[in-house]
Amino acid sequence: MPLLTLRDGAQLFYKDWGNPKGEIVTFSHGWPLSSDNFESQMVFLADRGYRVIAHDRRGHGRSTQTWAGNNMDTFVDDLEELFKHLNVQEAMMVGHSHGGGEVTHYLGKHGTRRFKRAVLIGAVPPLMVKTSANAEGTDKSVFDSFRDAMRKDRAQFFLDVPSGPFFGFNRPGAQKSEGRIRNWWSQGMTASYKTVYDCIKDFSETDFTEDLKKIDVPVLVLHGDDDQVVPIQAAGVKSAKLLQQGTLKVYKGGSHAIHNINADEVNKDLLAFLQS
């Protein structure tokens, strides 16, 4: 099992699939999941000659469950160590939800020298929580309710999220997949309680506005217009405008998990962007 020992002794699990000499695509998963959530995209691109790399963020999946460091600065510094270890160059970065924040903050903090393009999928930037300057954001009480639900019964909360808003299974006529729900639950329950609890604050209250403005490579923003977790008007629409070279594609009726539910279309969009 590939593990990288980081500067503080924590170990980061990663997948390195496909053509070792192919163009590189990296993937950053959402909360509270793991690299497994991107398996459709990774296999699709690896089958077409690309080298695909994905990690389990510290505290998630098969990586070390550290007590401290559950914040975006630590996460992107972990990524820089991984990219240096794997000699990532001239690559494309892809991130979903919280992982989209990771992509954005990595490029804002560490620069674009390793990457020539990026993709944000249902991503949390620029800022999720509602403030006086971010009227379109989500009220903090919603995120407080997430913390309350975790404290009360994490296992049930981690069934409720994928059974409803994450995949859009609460919408009339939705084709509910018990397999997707159980897979989401399994990934979430594998993660450290402390990490995913801390990350509610991290994904909801981190302001990525200045990071977005710094990114000087083309960025494709993919967002569902029925995203009940990260509403498009507060996120995808704003991010595309703040980016120097941002392009927004709206998935009509798309949920928060378009890369899962609309995998074929997302995969085609990623390939087209890679080849552009």
N, C-alpha and C positions, 0 to 999 in steps of 0.2 A: 504494500500500500504506500503510494508516494506521499511523503511527509517532508515538509521543510521546517527545520528548527529556526525559529525567529530570534531576534536580538534579546528577548526576555526569557527565552527557553521554551515558549509555547510552540506547539507544532501545528502547522497549517496543512490540511489535506488538500490535494489538488488532483485534477485529471488532466492529462496531456495526451490527446487522442489525434488520430489521423496521420497525415503526411508530415513526417518530421521536418521536411524541407519546404513545406507549403506556407503560403501566406497565413499569418496568425490572426485568429479571432479569440478574444477573451470574453468571459461571461461572469457577471456579478449578480448573484441571486437576491431575491427579495426576502422580507421578514415573514415568518421565522424559519425559512426553508433552508435548502442546501443546493449544491451544484446540480443535484438530481432534477431540479425543476426545469433545467434547460436541456434535458437529454434529447428532446426532439430536434432542437436547433443544432446541437452539437453533432449528432449522427448525420443529419442532413448535409451539413457543411463538410464534415470529415469524409463522407462518401464522395464528395466532389473535389477532393484534393487539398482541402484546407487543414491546417493544424489548429485544433481547437483546445483551449485551456480554460478550465473553470476551477474555482476553489470553494471550499466551505469556509465562510467567514469565521474568525475565531469565536468560539462559543456555540457554533452551529455545526450540525452534521458530525463529521468525523474529526474535526479539529479540536484542539485543547479547549476545555471549558475554563477559561480564566475568570477570576473574580472581578478584576479591575480592567480598565481599558475598553469598555464597551461603548465606544464613541467613534465618530467618523475620522478624526485625526489618526487614531490608532489603526483603524481599518485600512486607510489608504497607505499608511506607512508599511503595514504588512504587505500590501499589494506591491509596493515598490521593491521590497525585498524579494518577493516571488518573481516579479518580472526581471529583475537583475539575475536571479538564479537561473531562469529559463531563457535568458538572452532575448527577451521580447523586443522586437524592432519592427517598424513600418507596419504596425498592426491596426486592427479595428477593435474597439472596446464596446461591449454591449452590456447594458444593465437594466434590470427590471425593478420597479418600485423602490424599495430602500437601496437596492443595488444600483439603481439609476442615480441615486444620491451619491453612492460610492464612486461611480464613474465620474460624475460631475466634480466632486471634491478632489478626486485624484488628479484630474486634468487641471483643475484650478490651483492645486498645491504643488504638484510635481511637474506640471507642464506637459506639453504634447510631443516631446522629443521621441518618445517610443511609439506614438500613434499618429495615424494620418486621417482617421475618421472615427466617429462614435455613433452609437444608437441608444436612445433612451426609450424604454417601453413602459408605459403606465408609471412613469417615474415621479418621485415625490418633489423634486425641485419645481419652482424656486423655494417655496415655504408652505408647509401644510397648514400650520395652525393659524387661526384668525387673529389678527392684530389690528391696531388702528391704521397701520399702513398696508394691511393685507386683508381687506374686507371680504374678499372671495374665499378666504380660508375656512377651515373647519373649526368650530368652537372647541376650546380646550377641554370642555366637559366630556366630549366624545372620547378623547384619548384617556381622560380620567376613568371613564367607564370601561375602557379596555383593561386598565390596571386593576380596577375593582373585579372584573370578571376573571382575570388571571388569579388574583388572590383567592377568590371564592372557589373556582374549579377550573384550573387551566385545561384539563383534558376535555371538558365539555365546551369551553370557549373555543378550543381548537377543532371542535367538530362544527360548531355554529358558524364560524367564519367561512370555511369552504362550502358548507351546505347552503349558504346564502349569498352574501355580496361578493365574495372573492371571484367566483366563477360566474356569477349572475344566475345561479340556480334558483333564486327566489323570484325570478321574473316569470310572468304567465307564459306557458308554453315551452319553458326551458327544458331541455333534455338532460335531466340530472344524472350524473355519473357517480355511483357509489365508489368506484375505483379511484376516481380523482379525489374524492373527499377523504378516503382512507389514506391515500398516498400523501396528501397535504398534512393530515393529522400525524402520520408516522414521521415525516420530516420535522414537523414542529415539535413533537414530543421528544425527539432525539436531541434537540437543542437545549442548552443550559437555561434553566428557569431565570437565573439572574441576568444572563445576557439578553434574552428576549424581553424581559421586563424593562431593563435599562434602555433597550433600543426603541421602545415606544416613544420615549422622550427624544431619542436621537433622530428618528425618522420624522417626527412631527414638529420639532422645534428648531432643527438646524436650518439656518438660512443660507441657501446656496446661490443667492443672487449674484454676488461678486464673482463666484466661481464661474457661473454661466457666462458672464461678460468677458472673462479672460480667455475662454476657449477659442482658439484660432484655427480650428480644423472644421470641416463639414460635419454637422450632426443631424442625423435623421431622428425625428421625434414621432414615435408611434403611440397613439392613445385612442382608447375606445370612448365614444361619446356617451356611453352608459356605464362608465366606470364609477361604481358606488363607493370605492375605497379612496381613490385619488381623483377627485372630480377634474375633468378636462379643462374647464375654464380657469381654475386656480393653478393648474400645473402645466399640462402640455402646451396650451395656448400661450401662456406667459413665457414659458421657457423658450419656445421657438422664437419669440420676439426679442428676448434678451441675448440670445446666442448671436455671434457674429455671422455665422453661416448655418443657421438653423432652418430645417424644412420640416413642416408638420404634415403628417398623414393621419387623417381621422378614420377610425374604423367604425362605420355606422352600426349602432347597436352593440358595439364591442364592450365587453366587461373589463375588469381590472386584469384579467388573465388572458389577454388576447394571444400571447405566445403559446398558451396551452389550448384554448378553445378554438382559435383561428390559426393553428400552427402552420398549415400549408401556405396561407397567405403571408404570414410573418416570415416564414422561411424564404419565400420567393422575394420578399422585399429586402431581406438581409442580403441575399445573393446578388440582387440587382444593384444594391448600394455598393457592395464590394467590387462589382465589376464596372462601376460608373467612373 
